[in-house]
Amino acid sequence: MLILTRWFKLPSSKTAANFSAANQVVSSANLVRQITALIAAGIPALQARQMSEVHISQLPKENAPQFEMIWNLANRLGGPVVIALSRIADVFDRQQRNISEVQLAFAGPQSTSRLVTGLPPVALLLAQLVGMNPAGAIIRSPLALISVCLGAGLLVLGHLWSKRLLAKALPHTQDPGAFIDCVLIGLQAGLPLEVARKQATVQLQESLQTQPSEQSQLALDAAAELSRNSGAALSEILLATADRFRDELRFETSERIARLSIRLMIPLGVAVLPAFILISIVPIAISLLSNGQL
């Protein structure tokens, strides 16, 4: 039973990996700002990168491809590297804040899932310690053994079910504003919108192995139309659009986590509570009956 209790340890390795990267995003933002400061001081971009290459190689995998994408695109198109790097540093800061908020919101459902999956074996252990001897009943009674086996199966089912619900609530790692930011770099380099769009699409495919979402394409068209009709700067509209996409992702993630607390009650009622009865209550009852205490 102690082995079972230890096995039911949440969160999953994927959850822990995502959250362990949260503290690294701050260093990513600081690193980008360091490179930006070197370039702003008059050091050539390639030399500034070489001076920081050791730290760049240590960027977490969630940030490294996005940094390389922005760096390569800005240098290839001849855009203002300082502006592009300042933007990606702000994006990394925003991601850090979002991850920190998600981590706090995730703590409640995470603890609930860990608690309820550990209750049955803990209850059985406590009953053994107070002298009810359910272990003896499990050894001597086939009915008690079958009950514990069924309960263990339900407990595994509840654990896997809860683990899947927790995994679905995790935030997406893909930055929804990355394509818009790439288009913005092209515009800052003096390219026409359609050429900037094409270059951004190519760079997105090379760096992140993905294509621009339909939502991003439609938002880009809408921003261009708004700029033509109103005379507003397209770059400012695109900045606001990319930030809006990130805020929408943040809200969607928070909403999923808020619903998670309710959804975790389903495996609790269907699997964990019956497992509690089968693993602890039934063997205890059989033990007391066999000793004539009931």
C-alpha positions as CSV (number, residue, x, y, z in Angstrom):
1,M,0.0,0.0,0.0
2,L,2.9,2.4,0.7
3,I,4.1,1.7,-2.8
4,L,0.7,2.4,-4.2
5,T,0.6,5.7,-2.3
6,R,4.0,6.7,-3.6
7,W,3.0,5.8,-7.2
8,F,0.0,8.1,-7.1
9,K,2.1,11.2,-7.2
10,L,0.9,14.1,-9.2
11,P,1.6,16.2,-11.2
12,S,2.7,14.3,-14.3
13,S,6.3,14.7,-15.6
14,K,4.9,16.9,-18.4
15,T,3.3,19.2,-15.9
16,A,6.4,19.5,-13.8
17,A,8.5,20.1,-16.9
18,N,6.3,23.0,-18.0
19,F,6.3,24.6,-14.6
20,S,10.1,24.1,-14.1
21,A,10.7,26.2,-17.2
22,A,8.7,29.1,-15.6
23,N,11.7,30.4,-13.7
24,Q,13.9,30.1,-16.8
25,V,11.8,32.5,-18.9
26,V,13.0,35.4,-16.7
27,S,16.6,34.7,-17.6
28,S,15.6,34.4,-21.2
29,A,14.1,37.9,-21.1
30,N,17.2,39.3,-19.3
31,L,19.5,37.6,-21.8
32,V,17.7,39.2,-24.7
33,R,17.8,42.6,-23.1
34,Q,21.6,42.1,-22.5
35,I,22.1,41.4,-26.2
36,T,19.9,44.4,-27.1
37,A,22.0,46.7,-24.8
38,L,25.2,45.6,-26.5
39,I,23.8,46.3,-29.9
40,A,22.4,49.6,-28.8
41,A,25.8,50.5,-27.5
42,G,27.3,50.2,-31.0
43,I,28.5,46.6,-31.0
44,P,27.7,44.8,-34.3
45,A,24.8,42.3,-33.9
46,L,26.8,39.2,-34.7
47,Q,29.6,40.2,-32.3
48,A,27.0,40.9,-29.6
49,R,25.6,37.4,-30.1
50,Q,29.0,35.8,-30.0
51,M,29.7,37.5,-26.7
52,S,26.5,35.9,-25.3
53,E,26.7,32.6,-27.1
54,V,27.2,30.6,-24.0
55,H,24.0,31.9,-22.4
56,I,22.1,31.6,-25.6
57,S,22.9,27.9,-25.8
58,Q,21.3,27.5,-22.3
59,L,18.0,29.0,-23.3
60,P,15.1,26.7,-22.4
61,K,13.6,24.7,-25.3
62,E,10.4,26.7,-25.0
63,N,12.2,30.0,-25.8
64,A,15.1,29.1,-27.9
65,P,13.3,28.5,-31.2
66,Q,11.3,31.7,-30.9
67,F,14.5,33.7,-30.2
68,E,16.2,32.2,-33.2
69,M,13.2,32.9,-35.3
70,I,13.2,36.6,-34.4
71,W,17.0,36.9,-34.6
72,N,17.2,35.2,-38.0
73,L,14.3,37.1,-39.6
74,A,15.4,40.5,-38.3
75,N,19.0,40.0,-39.6
76,R,18.0,38.5,-42.9
77,L,15.5,41.2,-43.7
78,G,17.7,44.0,-42.4
79,G,15.1,45.2,-39.9
80,P,15.8,47.1,-36.7
81,V,17.3,44.3,-34.6
82,V,17.1,46.3,-31.4
83,I,13.3,46.8,-31.8
84,A,12.8,43.2,-32.6
85,L,14.8,41.9,-29.6
86,S,13.1,44.4,-27.3
87,R,9.7,43.0,-28.4
88,I,10.7,39.4,-27.9
89,A,12.0,40.3,-24.4
90,D,8.6,41.8,-23.6
91,V,7.0,38.6,-24.9
92,F,9.2,36.4,-22.6
93,D,8.2,38.6,-19.7
94,R,4.5,38.2,-20.5
95,Q,5.0,34.5,-20.8
96,Q,6.6,34.4,-17.4
97,R,3.7,36.2,-15.8
98,N,1.2,34.0,-17.5
99,I,3.0,30.8,-16.4
100,S,3.2,32.1,-12.8
101,E,-0.5,32.7,-12.7
102,V,-1.2,29.3,-14.2
103,Q,1.0,27.7,-11.7
104,L,-0.9,29.3,-8.8
105,A,-4.3,28.4,-10.3
106,F,-3.2,24.9,-11.0
107,A,-2.1,24.2,-7.4
108,G,-5.6,23.7,-6.1
109,P,-6.8,21.0,-8.6
110,Q,-3.4,19.4,-8.5
111,S,-3.5,19.0,-4.7
112,T,-7.1,17.8,-4.9
113,S,-6.2,15.1,-7.4
114,R,-3.2,14.0,-5.3
115,L,-5.2,13.9,-2.1
116,V,-8.2,11.8,-3.4
117,T,-6.1,9.2,-5.1
118,G,-4.1,8.7,-2.0
119,L,-7.0,8.3,0.4
120,P,-7.8,4.5,0.0
121,P,-4.4,3.1,0.7
122,V,-3.9,5.6,3.5
123,A,-7.2,4.6,5.1
124,L,-6.2,0.9,4.9
125,L,-2.8,1.6,6.5
126,L,-4.4,3.6,9.4
127,A,-6.9,0.8,10.0
128,Q,-4.0,-1.6,10.2
129,L,-2.2,0.6,12.7
130,V,-5.2,0.9,15.0
131,G,-5.5,-2.9,15.2
132,M,-8.4,-3.6,12.8
133,N,-6.1,-5.9,10.9
134,P,-7.5,-5.5,7.4
135,A,-4.2,-7.0,6.0
136,G,-5.0,-10.3,7.8
137,A,-8.5,-10.3,6.3
138,I,-7.0,-9.7,2.8
139,I,-4.6,-12.7,3.3
140,R,-7.3,-15.1,4.7
141,S,-10.4,-14.1,2.8
142,P,-10.7,-14.5,-1.0
143,L,-13.6,-12.0,-0.9
144,A,-11.4,-9.3,0.7
145,L,-8.6,-10.0,-1.7
146,I,-10.9,-9.7,-4.7
147,S,-12.3,-6.5,-3.2
148,V,-8.9,-5.0,-2.9
149,C,-7.9,-6.0,-6.4
150,L,-11.0,-4.4,-7.8
151,G,-10.4,-1.3,-5.7
152,A,-6.8,-1.1,-6.9
153,G,-8.0,-1.3,-10.5
154,L,-10.5,1.5,-9.9
155,L,-7.8,3.6,-8.2
156,V,-5.5,3.2,-11.2
157,L,-8.5,4.2,-13.4
158,G,-9.1,7.3,-11.3
159,H,-5.5,8.2,-11.3
160,L,-5.2,8.0,-15.1
161,W,-8.5,9.8,-15.6
162,S,-7.4,12.6,-13.3
163,K,-4.0,12.8,-14.9
164,R,-5.6,13.2,-18.3
165,L,-7.8,16.0,-17.1
166,L,-4.8,17.7,-15.6
167,A,-2.9,17.4,-18.8
168,K,-5.7,18.9,-20.9
169,A,-5.8,21.9,-18.7
170,L,-2.1,22.7,-19.3
171,P,-1.4,25.9,-21.3
172,H,-0.3,25.6,-24.9
173,T,3.4,26.3,-25.4
174,Q,2.9,27.8,-28.9
175,D,2.9,31.6,-28.9
176,P,-0.2,32.7,-30.7
177,G,1.3,36.1,-31.5
178,A,4.5,34.9,-33.1
179,F,3.4,35.1,-36.7
180,I,2.1,38.7,-36.3
181,D,5.4,39.7,-34.7
182,C,7.3,38.2,-37.6
183,V,5.2,40.2,-40.1
184,L,5.8,43.3,-38.0
185,I,9.6,42.8,-38.4
186,G,9.2,42.7,-42.2
187,L,7.2,45.9,-42.1
188,Q,9.8,47.6,-39.9
189,A,12.4,46.5,-42.5
190,G,10.5,48.4,-45.2
191,L,8.9,45.5,-47.0
192,P,5.3,45.6,-48.4
193,L,2.7,43.7,-46.4
194,E,2.4,40.7,-48.7
195,V,6.2,40.3,-48.9
196,A,6.5,40.6,-45.1
197,R,3.7,38.0,-44.7
198,K,5.4,35.6,-47.1
199,Q,8.8,36.0,-45.3
200,A,7.1,35.5,-41.9
201,T,5.4,32.3,-43.1
202,V,8.7,30.9,-44.3
203,Q,10.5,31.8,-41.1
204,L,7.7,30.3,-38.9
205,Q,7.9,27.1,-40.8
206,E,11.7,26.9,-40.6
207,S,12.0,27.8,-36.9
208,L,8.8,26.4,-35.3
209,Q,7.8,23.8,-37.9
210,T,4.3,25.2,-38.1
211,Q,2.1,27.3,-40.4
212,P,0.3,30.5,-39.5
213,S,-3.1,29.9,-38.0
214,E,-6.2,30.9,-40.0
215,Q,-7.0,33.2,-37.1
216,S,-3.7,35.0,-37.5
217,Q,-4.2,35.3,-41.3
218,L,-7.7,36.8,-40.9
219,A,-6.5,39.2,-38.2
220,L,-3.7,40.4,-40.4
221,D,-6.1,41.1,-43.2
222,A,-8.5,42.9,-40.8
223,A,-5.6,45.0,-39.5
224,A,-4.5,46.0,-43.0
225,E,-8.1,46.9,-43.9
226,L,-8.4,49.0,-40.7
227,S,-5.2,50.7,-41.4
228,R,-6.2,51.6,-44.9
229,N,-9.6,52.9,-43.9
230,S,-8.6,54.8,-40.8
231,G,-5.0,55.9,-41.6
232,A,-3.8,54.4,-38.3
233,A,-0.3,52.9,-38.3
234,L,-0.4,49.2,-39.3
235,S,2.5,48.4,-37.0
236,E,0.6,49.7,-33.9
237,I,-2.5,47.7,-34.9
238,L,-0.4,44.5,-35.3
239,L,1.3,45.0,-31.9
240,A,-2.2,45.3,-30.3
241,T,-3.4,42.2,-32.2
242,A,-0.5,40.0,-31.2
243,D,-1.0,41.1,-27.5
244,R,-4.7,40.4,-27.8
245,F,-4.0,36.8,-29.0
246,R,-1.7,36.2,-26.0
247,D,-4.3,37.6,-23.6
248,E,-7.0,35.4,-25.1
249,L,-4.8,32.4,-24.6
250,R,-4.2,33.4,-21.0
251,F,-7.9,33.8,-20.4
252,E,-8.7,30.4,-22.1
253,T,-6.1,28.7,-19.9
254,S,-7.4,30.2,-16.7
255,E,-10.9,29.2,-17.7
256,R,-9.9,25.6,-18.3
257,I,-8.2,25.4,-14.9
258,A,-11.3,26.9,-13.2
259,R,-13.5,24.2,-14.8
260,L,-10.9,21.5,-13.9
261,S,-11.9,21.6,-10.2
262,I,-15.4,20.6,-11.1
263,R,-14.3,18.0,-13.7
264,L,-12.0,16.3,-11.2
265,M,-15.2,15.4,-9.2
266,I,-16.2,12.9,-11.9
267,P,-13.3,10.4,-11.5
268,L,-13.6,11.0,-7.7
269,G,-17.2,9.9,-7.7
270,V,-17.0,7.2,-10.4
271,A,-13.6,5.6,-9.4
272,V,-11.9,6.9,-6.3
273,L,-14.8,6.7,-3.8
274,P,-15.8,3.1,-4.9
275,A,-12.1,2.2,-4.7
276,F,-12.0,3.7,-1.1
277,I,-14.9,1.4,-0.1
278,L,-13.4,-1.7,-1.8
279,I,-9.8,-1.2,-0.6
280,S,-10.5,-0.1,3.0
281,I,-14.1,-0.5,4.1
282,V,-14.7,-4.0,2.8
283,P,-11.5,-5.6,4.3
284,I,-12.1,-3.8,7.6
285,A,-15.7,-5.0,7.8
286,I,-14.6,-8.6,6.9
287,S,-11.9,-8.4,9.6
288,L,-14.3,-7.2,12.2
289,L,-16.9,-9.8,11.3
290,S,-14.4,-12.6,11.5
291,N,-13.3,-11.4,14.9
292,G,-16.9,-11.2,16.1
293,Q,-16.7,-7.5,16.7
294,L,-19.8,-6.7,14.5
